[in-house]
Every structure is written in C-alpha cells, then in structure tokens.
Amino acid sequence: MILEKQKAFTLAEVLITITIIGVIASIVIPTVINNTQNAELKATWKKAYADLSQATQRVITDNAGTLKGDVCY
C-alpha cells in the first residue's frame, strides 16, 4: 500500500494570508466609514435645505409674493 502525501496549507501560509487580509482591511475600512459618514452628512444637509426652501416658499406665497415685513425676532 502506497501512502499519498496529502496536499494542504501549512500553518505559516494560513497566518501570512490572514495577516495580509488584516492589513488590507485596516487600510480600507476607515475610508469606507468616512465616505459613508460624508454621504449621510450631505443627505442631511440637502433635506434641511429643502425644508427651509419649502418654508420660505410658503411664507412668500402666503404674503402675496414677498418677504417684506415678515421679520422674525
């Protein structure tokens, strides 16, 4: 009976691969998080701007097309 040598990865190869994946992840993840936060900030700003714009248009419409005389303190 002839024993065949099993082909498998050594522990060193697995550890090196995991280390490389960890280094790449530590570089990529902060960038992805920052981009996500920037996108959320832009969306929030656009919503606030749209709300203010809509409120301004309602005031103008309610006052015959002008903001004159409507000063809030």
PQR file of N, CA, C, O and H, with PARSE charges and radii, in Angstrom:
ATOM      1  N   MET A   1       0.843  -1.162   0.000 -0.4000 1.5000
ATOM      2  CA  MET A   1       0.000   0.000   0.000 -0.0000 2.0000
ATOM      3  C   MET A   1       0.904   1.246   0.000  0.5500 1.7000
ATOM      4  O   MET A   1       1.789   1.391   0.843 -0.5500 1.4000
ATOM      5  N   ILE A   2       0.657   2.119  -0.951 -0.4000 1.5000
ATOM      6  CA  ILE A   2       1.435   3.345  -1.076 -0.0000 2.0000
ATOM      7  C   ILE A   2       0.645   4.493  -0.459  0.5500 1.7000
ATOM      8  O   ILE A   2      -0.513   4.729  -0.805 -0.5500 1.4000
ATOM      9  H   ILE A   2      -0.062   2.001  -1.636  0.4000 1.0000
ATOM     10  N   LEU A   3       1.291   5.197   0.456 -0.4000 1.5000
ATOM     11  CA  LEU A   3       0.631   6.348   1.099 -0.0000 2.0000
ATOM     12  C   LEU A   3       0.860   7.594   0.254  0.5500 1.7000
ATOM     13  O   LEU A   3       1.991   7.927  -0.102 -0.5500 1.4000
ATOM     14  H   LEU A   3       2.231   5.006   0.737  0.4000 1.0000
ATOM     15  N   GLU A   4      -0.225   8.265  -0.052 -0.4000 1.5000
ATOM     16  CA  GLU A   4      -0.119   9.509  -0.806 -0.0000 2.0000
ATOM     17  C   GLU A   4       0.027  10.677   0.165  0.5500 1.7000
ATOM     18  O   GLU A   4      -0.647  10.745   1.192 -0.5500 1.4000
ATOM     19  H   GLU A   4      -1.143   7.995   0.237  0.4000 1.0000
ATOM     20  N   LYS A   5       0.903  11.569  -0.182 -0.4000 1.5000
ATOM     21  CA  LYS A   5       1.089  12.749   0.652 -0.0000 2.0000
ATOM     22  C   LYS A   5      -0.089  13.699   0.437  0.5500 1.7000
ATOM     23  O   LYS A   5      -0.400  14.062  -0.697 -0.5500 1.4000
ATOM     24  H   LYS A   5       1.450  11.514  -1.017  0.4000 1.0000
ATOM     25  N   GLN A   6      -0.736  14.096   1.521 -0.4000 1.5000
ATOM     26  CA  GLN A   6      -1.891  14.988   1.416 -0.0000 2.0000
ATOM     27  C   GLN A   6      -1.417  16.411   1.140  0.5500 1.7000
ATOM     28  O   GLN A   6      -0.434  16.881   1.711 -0.5500 1.4000
ATOM     29  H   GLN A   6      -0.484  13.801   2.442  0.4000 1.0000
ATOM     30  N   LYS A   7      -2.130  17.067   0.266 -0.4000 1.5000
ATOM     31  CA  LYS A   7      -1.796  18.445  -0.061 -0.0000 2.0000
ATOM     32  C   LYS A   7      -2.658  19.366   0.796  0.5500 1.7000
ATOM     33  O   LYS A   7      -3.887  19.290   0.771 -0.5500 1.4000
ATOM     34  H   LYS A   7      -2.930  16.685  -0.198  0.4000 1.0000
ATOM     35  N   ALA A   8      -1.997  20.235   1.553 -0.4000 1.5000
ATOM     36  CA  ALA A   8      -2.716  21.164   2.424 -0.0000 2.0000
ATOM     37  C   ALA A   8      -1.844  22.383   2.666  0.5500 1.7000
ATOM     38  O   ALA A   8      -0.646  22.379   2.385 -0.5500 1.4000
ATOM     39  H   ALA A   8      -0.999  20.297   1.574  0.4000 1.0000
ATOM     40  N   PHE A   9      -2.468  23.426   3.193 -0.4000 1.5000
ATOM     41  CA  PHE A   9      -1.726  24.629   3.525 -0.0000 2.0000
ATOM     42  C   PHE A   9      -1.046  24.444   4.873  0.5500 1.7000
ATOM     43  O   PHE A   9      -1.593  23.811   5.776 -0.5500 1.4000
ATOM     44  H   PHE A   9      -3.442  23.429   3.422  0.4000 1.0000
ATOM     45  N   THR A  10       0.135  24.998   4.996 -0.4000 1.5000
ATOM     46  CA  THR A  10       0.812  24.952   6.279 -0.0000 2.0000
ATOM     47  C   THR A  10       0.277  26.072   7.164  0.5500 1.7000
ATOM     48  O   THR A  10      -0.364  27.006   6.682 -0.5500 1.4000
ATOM     49  H   THR A  10       0.579  25.512   4.263  0.4000 1.0000
ATOM     50  N   LEU A  11       0.546  25.968   8.446 -0.4000 1.5000
ATOM     51  CA  LEU A  11       0.095  26.985   9.389 -0.0000 2.0000
ATOM     52  C   LEU A  11       0.701  28.342   9.042  0.5500 1.7000
ATOM     53  O   LEU A  11       0.024  29.365   9.147 -0.5500 1.4000
ATOM     54  H   LEU A  11       1.068  25.210   8.837  0.4000 1.0000
ATOM     55  N   ALA A  12       1.943  28.362   8.637 -0.4000 1.5000
ATOM     56  CA  ALA A  12       2.601  29.620   8.279 -0.0000 2.0000
ATOM     57  C   ALA A  12       1.907  30.279   7.099  0.5500 1.7000
ATOM     58  O   ALA A  12       1.716  31.495   7.103 -0.5500 1.4000
ATOM     59  H   ALA A  12       2.493  27.531   8.551  0.4000 1.0000
ATOM     60  N   GLU A  13       1.531  29.515   6.099 -0.4000 1.5000
ATOM     61  CA  GLU A  13       0.845  30.078   4.932 -0.0000 2.0000
ATOM     62  C   GLU A  13      -0.502  30.676   5.323  0.5500 1.7000
ATOM     63  O   GLU A  13      -0.872  31.748   4.844 -0.5500 1.4000
ATOM     64  H   GLU A  13       1.687  28.528   6.095  0.4000 1.0000
ATOM     65  N   VAL A  14      -1.223  29.993   6.181 -0.4000 1.5000
ATOM     66  CA  VAL A  14      -2.533  30.495   6.626 -0.0000 2.0000
ATOM     67  C   VAL A  14      -2.359  31.780   7.429  0.5500 1.7000
ATOM     68  O   VAL A  14      -3.110  32.734   7.230 -0.5500 1.4000
ATOM     69  H   VAL A  14      -0.922  29.122   6.571  0.4000 1.0000
ATOM     70  N   LEU A  15      -1.379  31.820   8.333 -0.4000 1.5000
ATOM     71  CA  LEU A  15      -1.154  33.017   9.140 -0.0000 2.0000
ATOM     72  C   LEU A  15      -0.720  34.201   8.287  0.5500 1.7000
ATOM     73  O   LEU A  15      -1.150  35.327   8.537 -0.5500 1.4000
ATOM     74  H   LEU A  15      -0.769  31.045   8.495  0.4000 1.0000
ATOM     75  N   ILE A  16       0.115  33.970   7.297 -0.4000 1.5000
ATOM     76  CA  ILE A  16       0.539  35.047   6.405 -0.0000 2.0000
ATOM     77  C   ILE A  16      -0.653  35.591   5.629  0.5500 1.7000
ATOM     78  O   ILE A  16      -0.789  36.805   5.476 -0.5500 1.4000
ATOM     79  H   ILE A  16       0.465  33.056   7.094  0.4000 1.0000
ATOM     80  N   THR A  17      -1.512  34.711   5.139 -0.4000 1.5000
ATOM     81  CA  THR A  17      -2.702  35.137   4.396 -0.0000 2.0000
ATOM     82  C   THR A  17      -3.630  35.959   5.276  0.5500 1.7000
ATOM     83  O   THR A  17      -4.144  36.992   4.847 -0.5500 1.4000
ATOM     84  H   THR A  17      -1.401  33.725   5.263  0.4000 1.0000
ATOM     85  N   ILE A  18      -3.846  35.504   6.505 -0.4000 1.5000
ATOM     86  CA  ILE A  18      -4.717  36.237   7.425 -0.0000 2.0000
ATOM     87  C   ILE A  18      -4.118  37.602   7.760  0.5500 1.7000
ATOM     88  O   ILE A  18      -4.848  38.587   7.875 -0.5500 1.4000
ATOM     89  H   ILE A  18      -3.428  34.665   6.854  0.4000 1.0000
ATOM     90  N   THR A  19      -2.805  37.667   7.916 -0.4000 1.5000
ATOM     91  CA  THR A  19      -2.140  38.939   8.197 -0.0000 2.0000
ATOM     92  C   THR A  19      -2.302  39.915   7.041  0.5500 1.7000
ATOM     93  O   THR A  19      -2.581  41.094   7.257 -0.5500 1.4000
ATOM     94  H   THR A  19      -2.212  36.867   7.822  0.4000 1.0000
ATOM     95  N   ILE A  20      -2.133  39.439   5.834 -0.4000 1.5000
ATOM     96  CA  ILE A  20      -2.297  40.295   4.652 -0.0000 2.0000
ATOM     97  C   ILE A  20      -3.724  40.814   4.571  0.5500 1.7000
ATOM     98  O   ILE A  20      -3.933  41.997   4.301 -0.5500 1.4000
ATOM     99  H   ILE A  20      -1.907  38.481   5.658  0.4000 1.0000
ATOM    100  N   ILE A  21      -4.703  39.959   4.798 -0.4000 1.5000
ATOM    101  CA  ILE A  21      -6.110  40.380   4.777 -0.0000 2.0000
ATOM    102  C   ILE A  21      -6.363  41.430   5.862  0.5500 1.7000
ATOM    103  O   ILE A  21      -7.081  42.402   5.626 -0.5500 1.4000
ATOM    104  H   ILE A  21      -4.533  38.998   5.017  0.4000 1.0000
ATOM    105  N   GLY A  22      -5.779  41.241   7.045 -0.4000 1.5000
ATOM    106  CA  GLY A  22      -5.943  42.205   8.133 -0.0000 2.0000
ATOM    107  C   GLY A  22      -5.355  43.565   7.797  0.5500 1.7000
ATOM    108  O   GLY A  22      -5.958  44.594   8.101 -0.5500 1.4000
ATOM    109  H   GLY A  22      -5.196  40.451   7.236  0.4000 1.0000
ATOM    110  N   VAL A  23      -4.188  43.580   7.177 -0.4000 1.5000
ATOM    111  CA  VAL A  23      -3.554  44.848   6.809 -0.0000 2.0000
ATOM    112  C   VAL A  23      -4.397  45.581   5.767  0.5500 1.7000
ATOM    113  O   VAL A  23      -4.609  46.789   5.871 -0.5500 1.4000
ATOM    114  H   VAL A  23      -3.698  42.745   6.931  0.4000 1.0000
ATOM    115  N   ILE A  24      -4.869  44.858   4.779 -0.4000 1.5000
ATOM    116  CA  ILE A  24      -5.704  45.477   3.744 -0.0000 2.0000
ATOM    117  C   ILE A  24      -6.997  46.010   4.353  0.5500 1.7000
ATOM    118  O   ILE A  24      -7.443  47.104   4.008 -0.5500 1.4000
ATOM    119  H   ILE A  24      -4.698  43.877   4.694  0.4000 1.0000
ATOM    120  N   ALA A  25      -7.596  45.245   5.250 -0.4000 1.5000
ATOM    121  CA  ALA A  25      -8.838  45.685   5.895 -0.0000 2.0000
ATOM    122  C   ALA A  25      -8.601  46.942   6.737  0.5500 1.7000
ATOM    123  O   ALA A  25      -9.443  47.840   6.761 -0.5500 1.4000
ATOM    124  H   ALA A  25      -7.234  44.355   5.530  0.4000 1.0000
ATOM    125  N   SER A  26      -7.460  47.008   7.427 -0.4000 1.5000
ATOM    126  CA  SER A  26      -7.192  48.182   8.261 -0.0000 2.0000
ATOM    127  C   SER A  26      -6.967  49.432   7.423  0.5500 1.7000
ATOM    128  O   SER A  26      -7.119  50.546   7.925 -0.5500 1.4000
ATOM    129  H   SER A  26      -6.776  46.278   7.408  0.4000 1.0000
ATOM    130  N   ILE A  27      -6.615  49.268   6.174 -0.4000 1.5000
ATOM    131  CA  ILE A  27      -6.451  50.413   5.279 -0.0000 2.0000
ATOM    132  C   ILE A  27      -7.790  50.811   4.661  0.5500 1.7000
ATOM    133  O   ILE A  27      -8.075  52.001   4.524 -0.5500 1.4000
ATOM    134  H   ILE A  27      -6.492  48.364   5.766  0.4000 1.0000
ATOM    135  N   VAL A  28      -8.600  49.848   4.294 -0.4000 1.5000
ATOM    136  CA  VAL A  28      -9.832  50.102   3.542 -0.0000 2.0000
ATOM    137  C   VAL A  28     -10.998  50.524   4.432  0.5500 1.7000
ATOM    138  O   VAL A  28     -11.753  51.422   4.057 -0.5500 1.4000
ATOM    139  H   VAL A  28      -8.369  48.881   4.405  0.4000 1.0000
ATOM    140  N   ILE A  29     -11.163  49.911   5.583 -0.4000 1.5000
ATOM    141  CA  ILE A  29     -12.348  50.132   6.416 -0.0000 2.0000
ATOM    142  C   ILE A  29     -12.505  51.594   6.846  0.5500 1.7000
ATOM    143  O   ILE A  29     -13.614  52.118   6.740 -0.5500 1.4000
ATOM    144  H   ILE A  29     -10.550  49.182   5.888  0.4000 1.0000
ATOM    145  N   PRO A  30     -11.464  52.284   7.322 -0.5600 1.5000
ATOM    146  CA  PRO A  30     -11.658  53.703   7.694  0.2800 2.0000
ATOM    147  C   PRO A  30     -12.116  54.575   6.528  0.5500 1.7000
ATOM    148  O   PRO A  30     -12.908  55.498   6.716 -0.5500 1.4000
ATOM    149  N   THR A  31     -11.626  54.291   5.338 -0.4000 1.5000
ATOM    150  CA  THR A  31     -12.038  55.059   4.159 -0.0000 2.0000
ATOM    151  C   THR A  31     -13.510  54.840   3.863  0.5500 1.7000
ATOM    152  O   THR A  31     -14.233  55.788   3.558 -0.5500 1.4000
ATOM    153  H   THR A  31     -10.982  53.541   5.185  0.4000 1.0000
ATOM    154  N   VAL A  32     -13.953  53.605   3.951 -0.4000 1.5000
ATOM    155  CA  VAL A  32     -15.363  53.283   3.690 -0.0000 2.0000
ATOM    156  C   VAL A  32     -16.253  53.957   4.732  0.5500 1.7000
ATOM    157  O   VAL A  32     -17.299  54.509   4.389 -0.5500 1.4000
ATOM    158  H   VAL A  32     -13.365  52.835   4.199  0.4000 1.0000
ATOM    159  N   ILE A  33     -15.849  53.917   5.991 -0.4000 1.5000
ATOM    160  CA  ILE A  33     -16.643  54.552   7.050 -0.0000 2.0000
ATOM    161  C   ILE A  33     -16.717  56.059   6.831  0.5500 1.7000
ATOM    162  O   ILE A  33     -17.783  56.656   6.978 -0.5500 1.4000
ATOM    163  H   ILE A  33     -14.999  53.469   6.270  0.4000 1.0000
ATOM    164  N   ASN A  34     -15.591  56.674   6.481 -0.4000 1.5000
ATOM    165  CA  ASN A  34     -15.564  58.116   6.238 -0.0000 2.0000
ATOM    166  C   ASN A  34     -16.458  58.492   5.066  0.5500 1.7000
ATOM    167  O   ASN A  34     -17.190  59.480   5.144 -0.5500 1.4000
ATOM    168  H   ASN A  34     -14.725  56.188   6.361  0.4000 1.0000
ATOM    169  N   ASN A  35     -16.413  57.727   3.987 -0.4000 1.5000
ATOM    170  CA  ASN A  35     -17.265  58.010   2.827 -0.0000 2.0000
ATOM    171  C   ASN A  35     -18.740  57.885   3.191  0.5500 1.7000
ATOM    172  O   ASN A  35     -19.566  58.677   2.736 -0.5500 1.4000
ATOM    173  H   ASN A  35     -15.819  56.925   3.924  0.4000 1.0000
ATOM    174  N   THR A  36     -19.068  56.894   4.008 -0.4000 1.5000
ATOM    175  CA  THR A  36     -20.457  56.707   4.441 -0.0000 2.0000
ATOM    176  C   THR A  36     -20.919  57.882   5.285  0.5500 1.7000
ATOM    177  O   THR A  36     -22.034  58.374   5.108 -0.5500 1.4000
ATOM    178  H   THR A  36     -18.397  56.251   4.378  0.4000 1.0000
ATOM    179  N   GLN A  37     -20.073  58.337   6.201 -0.4000 1.5000
ATOM    180  CA  GLN A  37     -20.430  59.469   7.042 -0.0000 2.0000
ATOM    181  C   GLN A  37     -20.597  60.739   6.216  0.5500 1.7000
ATOM    182  O   GLN A  37     -21.501  61.533   6.477 -0.5500 1.4000
ATOM    183  H   GLN A  37     -19.167  57.938   6.344  0.4000 1.0000
ATOM    184  N   ASN A  38     -19.737  60.937   5.227 -0.4000 1.5000
ATOM    185  CA  ASN A  38     -19.870  62.108   4.354 -0.0000 2.0000
ATOM    186  C   ASN A  38     -21.168  62.061   3.562  0.5500 1.7000
ATOM    187  O   ASN A  38     -21.829  63.085   3.390 -0.5500 1.4000
ATOM    188  H   ASN A  38     -19.003  60.292   5.016  0.4000 1.0000
ATOM    189  N   ALA A  39     -21.536  60.883   3.079 -0.4000 1.5000
ATOM    190  CA  ALA A  39     -22.782  60.749   2.329 -0.0000 2.0000
ATOM    191  C   ALA A  39     -23.983  61.040   3.227  0.5500 1.7000
ATOM    192  O   ALA A  39     -24.936  61.687   2.792 -0.5500 1.4000
ATOM    193  H   ALA A  39     -21.000  60.050   3.218  0.4000 1.0000
ATOM    194  N   GLU A  40     -23.947  60.572   4.473 -0.4000 1.5000
ATOM    195  CA  GLU A  40     -25.040  60.846   5.415 -0.0000 2.0000
ATOM    196  C   GLU A  40     -25.127  62.343   5.713  0.5500 1.7000
ATOM    197  O   GLU A  40     -26.224  62.897   5.786 -0.5500 1.4000
ATOM    198  H   GLU A  40     -23.172  60.047   4.827  0.4000 1.0000
ATOM    199  N   LEU A  41     -23.986  62.994   5.884 -0.4000 1.5000
ATOM    200  CA  LEU A  41     -23.964  64.431   6.153 -0.0000 2.0000
ATOM    201  C   LEU A  41     -24.548  65.219   4.986  0.5500 1.7000
ATOM    202  O   LEU A  41     -25.324  66.153   5.189 -0.5500 1.4000
ATOM    203  H   LEU A  41     -23.095  62.544   5.824  0.4000 1.0000
ATOM    204  N   LYS A  42     -24.178  64.845   3.775 -0.4000 1.5000
ATOM    205  CA  LYS A  42     -24.715  65.533   2.587 -0.0000 2.0000
ATOM    206  C   LYS A  42     -26.224  65.339   2.480  0.5500 1.7000
ATOM    207  O   LYS A  42     -26.950  66.286   2.179 -0.5500 1.4000
ATOM    208  H   LYS A  42     -23.548  64.087   3.610  0.4000 1.0000
ATOM    209  N   ALA A  43     -26.698  64.127   2.722 -0.4000 1.5000
ATOM    210  CA  ALA A  43     -28.132  63.861   2.639 -0.0000 2.0000
ATOM    211  C   ALA A  43     -28.896  64.662   3.689  0.5500 1.7000
ATOM    212  O   ALA A  43     -29.966  65.199   3.406 -0.5500 1.4000
ATOM    213  H   ALA A  43     -26.108  63.357   2.966  0.4000 1.0000
ATOM    214  N   THR A  44     -28.347  64.742   4.901 -0.4000 1.5000
ATOM    215  CA  THR A  44     -28.996  65.516   5.967 -0.0000 2.0000
ATOM    216  C   THR A  44     -29.031  66.999   5.610  0.5500 1.7000
ATOM    217  O   THR A  44     -30.047  67.665   5.807 -0.5500 1.4000
ATOM    218  H   THR A  44     -27.478  64.306   5.131  0.4000 1.0000
ATOM    219  N   TRP A  45     -27.915  67.514   5.085 -0.4000 1.5000
ATOM    220  CA  TRP A  45     -27.856  68.923   4.690 -0.0000 2.0000
ATOM    221  C   TRP A  45     -28.861  69.217   3.584  0.5500 1.7000
ATOM    222  O   TRP A  45     -29.544  70.240   3.633 -0.5500 1.4000
ATOM    223  H   TRP A  45     -27.090  66.973   4.926  0.4000 1.0000
ATOM    224  N   LYS A  46     -28.963  68.351   2.599 -0.4000 1.5000
ATOM    225  CA  LYS A  46     -29.907  68.559   1.490 -0.0000 2.0000
ATOM    226  C   LYS A  46     -31.342  68.558   1.989  0.5500 1.7000
ATOM    227  O   LYS A  46     -32.164  69.343   1.514 -0.5500 1.4000
ATOM    228  H   LYS A  46     -28.408  67.520   2.560  0.4000 1.0000
ATOM    229  N   LYS A  47     -31.656  67.678   2.952 -0.4000 1.5000
ATOM    230  CA  LYS A  47     -33.010  67.631   3.499 -0.0000 2.0000
ATOM    231  C   LYS A  47     -33.316  68.923   4.257  0.5500 1.7000
ATOM    232  O   LYS A  47     -34.398  69.489   4.101 -0.5500 1.4000
ATOM    233  H   LYS A  47     -30.988  67.041   3.337  0.4000 1.0000
ATOM    234  N   ALA A  48     -32.373  69.393   5.073 -0.4000 1.5000
ATOM    235  CA  ALA A  48     -32.582  70.627   5.822 -0.0000 2.0000
ATOM    236  C   ALA A  48     -32.750  71.811   4.874  0.5500 1.7000
ATOM    237  O   ALA A  48     -33.604  72.671   5.092 -0.5500 1.4000
ATOM    238  H   ALA A  48     -31.494  68.933   5.199  0.4000 1.0000
ATOM    239  N   TYR A  49     -31.944  71.851   3.833 -0.4000 1.5000
ATOM    240  CA  TYR A  49     -32.049  72.940   2.851 -0.0000 2.0000
ATOM    241  C   TYR A  49     -33.400  72.892   2.144  0.5500 1.7000
ATOM    242  O   TYR A  49     -34.031  73.927   1.929 -0.5500 1.4000
ATOM    243  H   TYR A  49     -31.250  71.153   3.656  0.4000 1.0000
ATOM    244  N   ALA A  50     -33.837  71.701   1.789 -0.4000 1.5000
ATOM    245  CA  ALA A  50     -35.135  71.566   1.118 -0.0000 2.0000
ATOM    246  C   ALA A  50     -36.272  72.015   2.040  0.5500 1.7000
ATOM    247  O   ALA A  50     -37.210  72.677   1.596 -0.5500 1.4000
ATOM    248  H   ALA A  50     -33.325  70.860   1.964  0.4000 1.0000
ATOM    249  N   ASP A  51     -36.186  71.654   3.327 -0.4000 1.5000
ATOM    250  CA  ASP A  51     -37.217  72.067   4.286 -0.0000 2.0000
ATOM    251  C   ASP A  51     -37.264  73.589   4.427  0.5500 1.7000
ATOM    252  O   ASP A  51     -38.343  74.182   4.429 -0.5500 1.4000
ATOM    253  H   ASP A  51     -35.424  71.117   3.689  0.4000 1.0000
ATOM    254  N   LEU A  52     -36.089  74.221   4.543 -0.4000 1.5000
ATOM    255  CA  LEU A  52     -36.049  75.681   4.656 -0.0000 2.0000
ATOM    256  C   LEU A  52     -36.542  76.358   3.383  0.5500 1.7000
ATOM    257  O   LEU A  52     -37.242  77.370   3.438 -0.5500 1.4000
ATOM    258  H   LEU A  52     -35.213  73.740   4.541  0.4000 1.0000
ATOM    259  N   SER A  53     -36.177  75.801   2.256 -0.4000 1.5000
ATOM    260  CA  SER A  53     -36.620  76.368   0.986 -0.0000 2.0000
ATOM    261  C   SER A  53     -38.138  76.270   0.850  0.5500 1.7000
ATOM    262  O   SER A  53     -38.794  77.209   0.402 -0.5500 1.4000
ATOM    263  H   SER A  53     -35.609  74.980   2.212  0.4000 1.0000
ATOM    264  N   GLN A  54     -38.678  75.132   1.239 -0.4000 1.5000
ATOM    265  CA  GLN A  54     -40.129  74.947   1.163 -0.0000 2.0000
ATOM    266  C   GLN A  54     -40.846  75.904   2.120  0.5500 1.7000
ATOM    267  O   GLN A  54     -41.877  76.475   1.766 -0.5500 1.4000
ATOM    268  H   GLN A  54     -38.145  74.368   1.603  0.4000 1.0000
ATOM    269  N   ALA A  55     -40.308  76.081   3.324 -0.4000 1.5000
ATOM    270  CA  ALA A  55     -40.923  77.005   4.284 -0.0000 2.0000
ATOM    271  C   ALA A  55     -40.870  78.436   3.757  0.5500 1.7000
ATOM    272  O   ALA A  55     -41.838  79.184   3.894 -0.5500 1.4000
ATOM    273  H   ALA A  55     -39.470  75.618   3.611  0.4000 1.0000
ATOM    274  N   THR A  56     -39.761  78.814   3.166 -0.4000 1.5000
ATOM    275  CA  THR A  56     -39.641  80.155   2.587 -0.0000 2.0000
ATOM    276  C   THR A  56     -40.657  80.360   1.477  0.5500 1.7000
ATOM    277  O   THR A  56     -41.291  81.413   1.400 -0.5500 1.4000
ATOM    278  H   THR A  56     -38.974  78.207   3.055  0.4000 1.0000
ATOM    279  N   GLN A  57     -40.814  79.379   0.631 -0.4000 1.5000
ATOM    280  CA  GLN A  57     -41.781  79.487  -0.465 -0.0000 2.0000
ATOM    281  C   GLN A  57     -43.209  79.606   0.074  0.5500 1.7000
ATOM    282  O   GLN A  57     -44.025  80.331  -0.496 -0.5500 1.4000
ATOM    283  H   GLN A  57     -40.299  78.524   0.693  0.4000 1.0000
ATOM    284  N   ARG A  58     -43.515  78.906   1.155 -0.4000 1.5000
ATOM    285  CA  ARG A  58     -44.858  79.017   1.739 -0.0000 2.0000
ATOM    286  C   ARG A  58     -45.106  80.411   2.299  0.5500 1.7000
ATOM    287  O   ARG A  58     -46.195  80.964   2.146 -0.5500 1.4000
ATOM    288  H   ARG A  58     -42.852  78.317   1.617  0.4000 1.0000
ATOM    289  N   VAL A  59     -44.078  80.984   2.956 -0.4000 1.5000
ATOM    290  CA  VAL A  59     -44.226  82.335   3.501 -0.0000 2.0000
ATOM    291  C   VAL A  59     -44.434  83.336   2.372  0.5500 1.7000
ATOM    292  O   VAL A  59     -45.286  84.220   2.464 -0.5500 1.4000
ATOM    293  H   VAL A  59     -43.193  80.535   3.081  0.4000 1.0000
ATOM    294  N   ILE A  60     -43.659  83.192   1.319 -0.4000 1.5000
ATOM    295  CA  ILE A  60     -43.798  84.090   0.166 -0.0000 2.0000
ATOM    296  C   ILE A  60     -45.188  83.960  -0.442  0.5500 1.7000
ATOM    297  O   ILE A  60     -45.819  84.962  -0.777 -0.5500 1.4000
ATOM    298  H   ILE A  60     -42.967  82.473   1.245  0.4000 1.0000
ATOM    299  N   THR A  61     -45.661  82.736  -0.582 -0.4000 1.5000
ATOM    300  CA  THR A  61     -46.988  82.514  -1.157 -0.0000 2.0000
ATOM    301  C   THR A  61     -48.080  83.107  -0.268  0.5500 1.7000
ATOM    302  O   THR A  61     -49.038  83.702  -0.762 -0.5500 1.4000
ATOM    303  H   THR A  61     -45.148  81.922  -0.309  0.4000 1.0000
ATOM    304  N   ASP A  62     -47.931  82.942   1.040 -0.4000 1.5000
ATOM    305  CA  ASP A  62     -48.933  83.468   1.974 -0.0000 2.0000
ATOM    306  C   ASP A  62     -48.932  84.991   2.034  0.5500 1.7000
ATOM    307  O   ASP A  62     -49.934  85.583   2.434 -0.5500 1.4000
ATOM    308  H   ASP A  62     -47.153  82.459   1.442  0.4000 1.0000
ATOM    309  N   ASN A  63     -47.831  85.644   1.646 -0.4000 1.5000
ATOM    310  CA  ASN A  63     -47.719  87.101   1.740 -0.0000 2.0000
ATOM    311  C   ASN A  63     -47.697  87.773   0.389  0.5500 1.7000
ATOM    312  O   ASN A  63     -46.999  88.769   0.198 -0.5500 1.4000
ATOM    313  H   ASN A  63     -47.017  85.163   1.320  0.4000 1.0000
ATOM    314  N   ALA A  64     -48.437  87.250  -0.531 -0.4000 1.5000
ATOM    315  CA  ALA A  64     -48.598  87.852  -1.857 -0.0000 2.0000
ATOM    316  C   ALA A  64     -47.261  88.007  -2.580  0.5500 1.7000
ATOM    317  O   ALA A  64     -47.041  89.009  -3.259 -0.5500 1.4000
ATOM    318  H   ALA A  64     -49.004  86.441  -0.376  0.4000 1.0000
ATOM    319  N   GLY A  65     -46.382  87.045  -2.445 -0.4000 1.5000
ATOM    320  CA  GLY A  65     -45.158  87.023  -3.235 -0.0000 2.0000
ATOM    321  C   GLY A  65     -44.005  87.847  -2.706  0.5500 1.7000
ATOM    322  O   GLY A  65     -43.106  88.197  -3.471 -0.5500 1.4000
ATOM    323  H   GLY A  65     -46.561  86.230  -1.894  0.4000 1.0000
ATOM    324  N   THR A  66     -44.001  88.171  -1.411 -0.4000 1.5000
ATOM    325  CA  THR A  66     -42.894  88.959  -0.869 -0.0000 2.0000
ATOM    326  C   THR A  66     -42.594  88.525   0.566  0.5500 1.7000
ATOM    327  O   THR A  66     -43.445  87.976   1.265 -0.5500 1.4000
ATOM    328  H   THR A  66     -44.732  87.887  -0.790  0.4000 1.0000
ATOM    329  N   LEU A  67     -41.361  88.791   0.975 -0.4000 1.5000
ATOM    330  CA  LEU A  67     -40.972  88.555   2.372 -0.0000 2.0000
ATOM    331  C   LEU A  67     -40.913  89.864   3.145  0.5500 1.7000
ATOM    332  O   LEU A  67     -40.597  89.872   4.335 -0.5500 1.4000
ATOM    333  H   LEU A  67     -40.669  89.238   0.407  0.4000 1.0000
ATOM    334  N   LYS A  68     -41.213  90.956   2.482 -0.4000 1.5000
ATOM    335  CA  LYS A  68     -41.128  92.284   3.106 -0.0000 2.0000
ATOM    336  C   LYS A  68     -42.099  92.370   4.283  0.5500 1.7000
ATOM    337  O   LYS A  68     -43.283  92.055   4.161 -0.5500 1.4000
ATOM    338  H   LYS A  68     -41.469  90.949   1.516  0.4000 1.0000
ATOM    339  N   GLY A  69     -41.571  92.801   5.413 -0.4000 1.5000
ATOM    340  CA  GLY A  69     -42.413  92.982   6.600 -0.0000 2.0000
ATOM    341  C   GLY A  69     -42.515  91.743   7.462  0.5500 1.7000
ATOM    342  O   GLY A  69     -43.104  91.809   8.541 -0.5500 1.4000
ATOM    343  H   GLY A  69     -40.610  93.058   5.512  0.4000 1.0000
ATOM    344  N   ASP A  70     -41.964  90.610   7.034 -0.4000 1.5000
ATOM    345  CA  ASP A  70     -42.017  89.380   7.840 -0.0000 2.0000
ATOM    346  C   ASP A  70     -40.646  89.114   8.441  0.5500 1.7000
ATOM    347  O   ASP A  70     -39.892  88.266   7.964 -0.5500 1.4000
ATOM    348  H   ASP A  70     -41.485  90.557   6.158  0.4000 1.0000
ATOM    349  N   VAL A  71     -40.343  89.849   9.487 -0.4000 1.5000
ATOM    350  CA  VAL A  71     -39.061  89.673  10.166 -0.0000 2.0000
ATOM    351  C   VAL A  71     -39.333  88.946  11.476  0.5500 1.7000
ATOM    352  O   VAL A  71     -40.165  89.383  12.270 -0.5500 1.4000
ATOM    353  H   VAL A  71     -40.956  90.538   9.874  0.4000 1.0000
ATOM    354  N   CYS A  72     -38.652  87.867  11.698 -0.4000 1.5000
ATOM    355  CA  CYS A  72     -38.806  87.095  12.942 -0.0000 2.0000
ATOM    356  C   CYS A  72     -37.707  87.495  13.915  0.5500 1.7000
ATOM    357  O   CYS A  72     -36.544  87.631  13.534 -0.5500 1.4000
ATOM    358  H   CYS A  72     -37.975  87.512  11.053  0.4000 1.0000
ATOM    359  N   TYR A  73     -38.085  87.683  15.175 -0.4000 1.5000
ATOM    360  CA  TYR A  73     -37.109  88.033  16.214 -0.0000 2.0000
ATOM    361  C   TYR A  73     -37.007  86.926  17.195  0.5500 1.7000
ATOM    362  O   TYR A  73     -36.239  87.018  18.152 -0.5500 1.4000
ATOM    363  H   TYR A  73     -39.029  87.573  15.485  0.4000 1.0000
TER
END
